[in-house]
Amino acid sequence: MKTKANLKGWNLIIYQLIESKFTNHKFNLQDIYKYENEFKKVYPDNFHIKDKIRQTLQNLRDYDLLS
């Protein structure tokens, strides 16, 4: 099982975004998409940012870090 302490890459940056910007982890997908340009700065060669965001949110849910 993954914990906050051993997150890396996309999992880490999206989890940190959620922790810092969304009280009680209350957000929707569009809220996260608003940060797409920030993710592009970190991963400039990734041309499927929204797909990766969705995949990462699913990962975080599967790790029981989001509900």
C-alpha distance (Angstrom), angle and dihedral (degrees) to the residues before:
residue distance angle dihedral
M1 . . .
K2 3.78 . .
T3 3.76 120.6 .
K4 3.79 131.6 -166.8
A5 3.79 88.6 -102.2
N6 3.81 95.4 61.6
L7 3.80 101.5 41.4
K8 3.81 116.6 126.0
G9 3.79 139.0 -178.2
W10 3.79 116.9 -10.3
N11 3.79 92.5 -0.1
L12 3.79 90.6 56.5
I13 3.79 99.1 45.4
I14 3.79 94.9 45.7
Y15 3.80 92.6 45.3
Q16 3.82 90.3 49.5
L17 3.80 89.8 49.7
I18 3.80 91.3 51.9
E19 3.80 92.3 46.5
S20 3.79 93.7 49.6
K21 3.81 101.9 38.5
F22 3.80 108.2 30.8
T23 3.79 122.5 60.4
N24 3.81 112.0 -135.8
H25 3.82 88.9 -2.3
K26 3.82 90.0 -75.5
F27 3.80 108.0 157.3
N28 3.77 142.1 114.6
L29 3.77 130.9 -135.0
Q30 3.81 92.9 -95.7
D31 3.81 89.6 56.3
I32 3.80 90.0 58.3
Y33 3.81 93.1 43.0
K34 3.81 88.3 61.2
Y35 3.82 86.7 73.2
E36 3.80 94.0 54.0
N37 3.80 92.7 113.8
E38 3.80 90.6 54.3
F39 3.80 90.4 53.8
K40 3.81 89.8 48.5
K41 3.80 88.6 58.3
V42 3.80 90.6 55.4
Y43 3.82 95.3 40.9
P44 3.83 105.9 26.7
D45 3.82 93.9 165.8
N46 3.80 93.8 55.5
F47 3.80 109.8 98.5
H48 3.81 94.7 177.2
I49 3.79 101.3 63.2
K50 3.80 96.9 146.5
D51 3.80 91.4 50.0
K52 3.79 89.9 50.3
I53 3.80 91.8 48.6
R54 3.82 90.6 53.9
Q55 3.80 92.0 46.7
T56 3.79 91.7 48.6
L57 3.80 92.9 49.3
Q58 3.81 88.2 52.3
N59 3.82 89.4 50.8
L60 3.79 91.8 50.6
R61 3.79 89.9 49.0
D62 3.82 90.9 49.4
Y63 3.83 89.3 50.5
D64 3.83 87.5 54.7
L65 3.79 90.9 -118.2
L66 3.81 91.7 118.0
S67 3.75 130.6 33.1
